[in-house]
Amino acid sequence: MFGSKKHAANADQVVGERGHSGRDADKEKQNDEFAIVDATESRNQKYGTTKRALKSRHLQLIALGGCIGTGLFVGTGSTLSTTGPAPLFMAFVVISGVVWSVMNSLAEMTTYLPVQGVSVPYYLNRYFEPSLAFAAGWNYWYSYSMLIAAEVSAASVVIEYWTTSVPVAVWITIILVVIVCLNIFVVSWYGESEFWFASIKIIAIVGLIILGVVLFFGGGPNHDRLGFRYWKNPPGAFKSYAASGNTGKFLAFWTALVRSGFAFVLSPELITIAAGETEAPRRNIPKAGRRFVYRLIVFYILGTLVISVVVSSDDPDLLKAVSSGQTNAGASPFVLGIQRAGIPVLNNIINAVILTSAWSAGNSFLFAGSRSLYSLAITNQAPKIFRTCNKYGVPYVAVICTAALACLVYLSVSAGSDSVFTWFLNLTTISGFVAWIVLFMGYLRFRKALVYHNMLDARPYKTPLQPYTTWVTLILLALLCLTNGFQVFFPGQFSAASFLAAYITLPIFIVLYLGHKIWFRTPWVYPVSKVDIFTGKDDADRLEEEDITPVPKNVFEKVWYWIA
């Protein structure tokens, strides 16, 4: 919906003439004119198309470890020191449930219609209405760009664990150049790099969990049996936040709940975005969706439990006092716990893994951000130039533009990596919560259309407890969005910077939504009878019929096919 206002009247999206003289007439027939964009028909020889070059093993490892970054390895330290071990662990359990619900809704929609150029805004454009898709699409692109910046900013904190003699700008430049190179030429480069990055992360996290169990029972070099010492000894399991007593403990949990979102935010969408460039999507997406719960339980829930066991919430070096500006081992509670246990060398190895994780997460977010912009372009909600793909099927213009916005990370050169990391954390977490709210709105509309056409059983992949989990999760996310900045309303705590960081996303989203709706006179929502759940389904069914499931010939292949 950029450029000429007549562009939307083509075969891709019939919206009628949008000139001033035609608006009144358009308004009378808008329900008929706001048809659906099919990504497979919207591209032409001028712009090229994406290609299905991601293999099954790429998607499975991306699903398991693609977006595990500094939110888990570094961000948890700040939350632990603020709220205590119990709120941190409880928050990760609750948010894991939220993300499980998000993944279920996404997996159902994506498996049903895994077309090229697919994204959450694409589904919103088909199942809900164009204005919500427009606002959600730009919110996604902005959020992914900021997440790239957040990961790179945090990586600079990790690198300075070894040396502070090299300017931060140098490390930022190196990291950005590498992830751009992995994304801009061939999509299989991204898939292959994430396969190995994710493998390293998975091995490291499993190793850390085992190490946590060993230290719990006193198996470390100093034979100090930790148990749940840091849950019992002062300051105890809970650190009151913003108030005293039980109120302070609850507020500590709620604060941890908001902050923990950064470790998860927008990661399930990576599977949907990759679906349009993945072989055999009807086979591989359900497989990735079912395994997502293992990632949540093993990596996030058990990972935070280990953190709460090996590090005290009042450890003086715990990402400390970010106000002091120190960038030492305290940047990661895992590294700090290993040091406290007296294990030599291992802290350097884990620090290297954390650096790899930040690099990997930035790599994944650049892929997701560029494809979000590409999806906006093929639905005529971003300039057409972002459709442009190279001969290998990579939308390189979208990659360059997304990386350019991520260059905001250079703010950390003057502002300090720690404070910039906190800003990015606040902004991206709430943007992610907003994105998940509209995702659920789209899923509920999708489900209602299936019921209307008596096709609910036609879903190739079904998830449990729907639509009840969707409604519960949607309400919880709405509460988190409205209350995430509650601290600024306490007496003497208000600051313009904190208020903007907590709430600026909401008015920006509303302005995008209402501005688009007023200008293009879109319907508030498609009538359920007009929701298009058919276009592109035949192609997906054909692709499924042509898929040949590999048959293992031996035990090794059986294990490998289960993994990848």
Secondary structure, DSSP 4 states (H G I P E B T S, - for coil): --S-TTGGGSSS------SGGGHHHHHHTHHHH-----TTTS--TTT------B-HHHHHHHHHHTT--HHHHTHHHHHHHHH-HHHHHHHHHHHHHHHHHHHHHHHHHHHH---TT--HHHHHHHHT-HHHHHHHHHHHHHHHHHHHHHHHHHHHHHHTTT-SSS-HHHHHHHHHHHHHHHHHS-HHHHHHHHHHHHHHHHHHHHHHHHHHHHHHTT-STT----TTHHHHSTT-S----SSSHHHHHHHHHHHHHHHHHHHHTT-THHHHHHHTTBSSHHHHHHHHHHHHHHIIIIIIIHHHHHHHHHS-TT-TTSS--GGG---SGGG-HHHHHHHHTT-TTHHHHHHHHHHHHHHHHHHHHHHHHHHHHHHHHHTTSS-GGGG---TTS--HHHHHHHHHHHGGGGGHHHH-HHHHHHHHHHHHHHHHHHHHHHHHHHHHHHHHHHHHTT-GGG-SS--TTTTHHHHHHHHHHHHHHHHTTGGGGSTT---HHHHHHHHTHHHHHHHHHHHHHHHHT--SS--GGG----TTHHHHHHHHHH-------SHHHHHHHHH-
